[in-house]
Amino acid sequence: MTHPVASPPRPAGYAFSLAELERARLAAARRGWQLAILLDHGGPGEDYEEVLALIPRRGGRWLLWRGAEQLRGLGPDGRMLEFAGLEDALAAVGGRGR
């Protein structure tokens, strides 16, 4: 008797490109933010290949991940956000005009 093999669930978030990681690293260094790259991050029913955790000088923690369609984020106030790209996300973390 054969048993069907279940395919693993698709992750909710995907890895960033090396160029994006370098841009995030440079932005964090330039602005004095803490940056952590969380690999295989997640909880029950949610797996993310890679999540960027950014902590700006003014406090609060931002989590950014690449979804299937867009870049998504979780702000320090718990709001879920969607961004057109990494530059928009970094601007939101640092505040407009910084």
N, C-alpha and C positions, 0 to 999 in steps of 0.2 A: 504494500500500500504506500502510495506517495503522499506526501504532505505539501501543500502549497507553501512556498517561501514568501513571507511578507517582505515587501520592499521597505527600506528604511524611510521614515518620514523626511520630506524635504525641509531643509532648514528655513527658519523664518528670516534669517539674515545671512549675507554672503560676504566673502572676504573683499577687502579694499585692494585696489591696484597698488603696486609699489610706489608709483608716482603720487598717489593720494596719501599714502602713509608718510612719504617724505614731506609733502606740503603740510600735513597736520603736525609733523615733528617740528618743522621750521616755524610754523605759526605759534606753536606752544613755546618754543625756546625764545622767540622774539618778544612774546608778550608775558613771559614769566609764568605760564600755566604749567600745571602738572599734566602729563599725558601717560596713559596706560593703554596697552593693547591687550584686550581680554580675548583669549582664544577658546573656542568651544564653550562659550558662555551661554547660560540659559537656565531654565527651570522646567518644571513639569509641562510637557507639551510644547515647549519653545526652545529651540536650539539655534544658536547663532554661530556661524563659523568664526566671526570676528566682530568685536565691538570696541569702539574707541571710547575711552572714558577721559573726559577733559574736566579739569578743575581750574577755573580762572582765579586770579588773585582776589577778586571780590567775593569768592566763595561759591558754594553750590556745585553740584556735579552734573555734568551733561553726559549722556550716553548716546552715541551715534552708531548706526549700522546701515549697511546697504541691503535694502529689501529687493525683492524681485523686480520692482518697477522704479522705486525712488529711494533716495537717502532718507532715512527716518531718524528721529531723535526723541529722547526723553529729557525734558528740561528739569531743572532742580525743583520746580513747583509741581512736577508730576504730569505736566501736559505733554501729550504726544504731538510731534510736529513732523511735517514733511518738507524736504528741501529739494530744489532743483539740482543742486550739486554741493560739493564739499565747501566751496568758497562761501556759499550762502549760509551753510551750517556754521562755519567758523565765524562769520560775521554776527550771527545770532548769539553765539557763545560769548563773543567779545563785546557785544553791543554795537549798534550801527555807528559807523564813523570812527571806529578804533583801528 
